Amino acid sequence: MRRWMNAWKTENGFTLLELIVIVIILSVLAGIALVIMNASGDAAKDAIVKADLRMLAAAVKVYKAKEGDFPESLDALLVEGPKGYKPLLDELPMDPYAEITEDDPSIYYNYNKTSTEVRISSDKNGAEFIRIIKK
C-alpha cells in the first residue's frame, strides 16, 4: 500500500515558470509566422496583377489589330467584335487591390484611353500599370 502512496506523491510535470516560458516562445513564433504569411500574400497579389495586366494589354493590342483602334472600355473585349470574331476574353480579371466604395463599386482594373495612349492600371496607388502608346 505504501508503494501506491509514494507513486501519488512523486512530482512529475512542469513548473508554472516552465509553462509560461513555453507559451511565450510559441507566441513569438506565431507572430513571426503571421508576418511572413502576410508578406507572401502581398507578393502573390503583385504577381497576379502583373500577369493580369500583361494579359489585358495583349487582348487590347489584338482588338486594335482587328478593329483599327483601341476599345473604349475593357468591356468591349467581352463581346463579339463588329467584324464577327469571337470575344477576346471570357471574363474580366478582378483587381486584387480594388477597394469597393459607394462612389466606385468596380472591382476590375482601371482603363483610361486618351488621344495618345491607353493605360491599364491597378488600384494599388496606380503603381502597377501598363501603358500602350498609340502609333
SVG drawing of the C-alpha trace seen along z (x, -y; Angstrom):
<svg xmlns="http://www.w3.org/2000/svg" viewBox="-23 -63 34 65">
<polyline fill="none" stroke="black" stroke-width="0.4" points="0.0,0.0 2.8,-2.4 4.2,-1.9 0.9,-3.3 1.0,-6.3 4.6,-7.1 3.6,-6.9 1.0,-9.6 3.4,-11.8 6.1,-11.9 6.0,-15.2 6.2,-14.6 5.4,-17.5 6.3,-21.1 6.5,-24.1 4.5,-27.2 7.6,-29.1 8.4,-26.5 4.9,-26.6 5.0,-30.4 8.3,-30.3 6.9,-27.8 3.8,-29.9 5.9,-33.0 8.2,-31.1 5.1,-29.8 3.6,-33.3 6.7,-34.8 6.9,-32.0 3.3,-32.5 3.8,-36.3 6.8,-35.7 4.7,-33.2 1.9,-35.7 4.2,-38.4 5.8,-36.1 2.4,-34.9 1.1,-38.4 4.2,-39.4 3.8,-36.4 0.1,-37.3 1.2,-40.7 3.8,-39.1 1.2,-36.8 -1.2,-39.7 1.6,-41.6 2.3,-38.5 -1.4,-38.3 -1.6,-42.0 1.4,-41.7 0.1,-38.7 -3.4,-40.2 -2.1,-43.5 0.1,-41.7 -3.0,-39.6 -5.2,-42.6 -2.6,-44.5 -2.3,-41.6 -6.1,-41.5 -6.2,-45.3 -3.5,-45.0 -5.3,-42.2 -8.5,-44.3 -6.6,-47.2 -5.2,-44.9 -8.6,-43.7 -10.6,-46.9 -8.0,-49.6 -8.4,-51.4 -8.3,-50.7 -11.6,-49.7 -13.5,-52.4 -13.6,-50.2 -12.4,-46.8 -16.0,-45.5 -15.5,-45.6 -13.2,-42.7 -16.1,-40.5 -18.4,-40.9 -18.3,-39.6 -16.4,-42.0 -18.2,-44.1 -16.3,-42.1 -17.7,-38.8 -14.8,-37.4 -15.2,-35.7 -14.9,-37.7 -11.2,-38.1 -11.9,-37.3 -14.5,-35.2 -14.5,-37.5 -12.5,-40.4 -10.0,-39.6 -10.6,-41.2 -8.1,-43.6 -7.0,-42.0 -6.2,-45.5 -9.6,-47.0 -11.3,-48.9 -15.0,-49.0 -16.7,-52.2 -20.1,-53.8 -18.6,-56.1 -16.6,-53.4 -18.1,-49.9 -15.8,-48.5 -13.6,-45.5 -11.9,-45.5 -8.7,-47.1 -8.7,-50.8 -8.7,-51.5 -8.1,-55.0 -8.0,-55.8 -6.6,-59.2 -5.8,-60.5 -2.1,-59.4 -2.2,-56.3 -4.1,-53.6 -3.3,-52.9 -4.4,-49.9 -3.7,-50.1 -4.4,-48.5 -5.9,-50.3 -2.6,-49.8 -1.8,-53.5 -1.5,-53.2 2.0,-51.8 1.3,-48.8 0.3,-49.8 0.8,-49.1 0.9,-51.9 0.3,-51.3 1.2,-54.3 -0.9,-54.8 1.0,-55.0"/>
</svg>
